[in-house]
Every structure is written in structure tokens, then in C-alpha cells.
Amino acid sequence: MKGRALFAFNLRRLRLERGVSQEQLAADSEVDRAYVSELENKRGNPTVDFLDKLATALDVPLHEFFRLPEPGSRRPKPLPSGRHPRAKQR
């Protein structure tokens, strides 16, 4: 797997494991949501400084973006879209 594809796979994996939307990650990283999408779709090319911002926002060490997936791993499915109802208060 090439570097950009490896990064894109892991960015999406880490974001979804934490239940963070692209919008929230973008806000936490101080970029536009479209840029997060570009990165996850192998179209963006982030700087090392921006990788640091993403790692901080996701609370992971930088090397997690370059971890090789297990054999047979598939691209993580997206989070459900739309708003989620709030839990009823007692």
C-alpha cells in the first residue's frame, strides 16, 4: 500500500473508531471539512505540521497514521448520517 493510501485508510479508521464526524475533525484541526474528505479519499497531501494537528485532535500518536492494516482489512464504513435523537431526560 502506498503512503498516501495508507494514511487515508488510517485517518478514516481512527476517526470512525472514535465516532468523530469529518465536520468535527475539521473544526478540531482548524481546516475545512472538504479537506478532511480529500485526505480520506487520497487526494490531499498534508504537511507534517497538519499531521500533528490531526493526531492531537484524534488523541493518537503520529505513527498510527502509518500502521499497516491487517491482511483482508476493508475500508471502514462511514458513520450514520443525519442527526441523532437525544436521549430522553428523566
Buried (B, 14 or more C-beta within 10 A) or exposed (E): EEEBEBBBBBBBBBBBEEEBBBEBBBBBBEBEBEBBBBBBEBEBEBEEEBBEBBBEBBEBEEEBBEBEBEEEEEEBEEEEEEEEEEEEEE
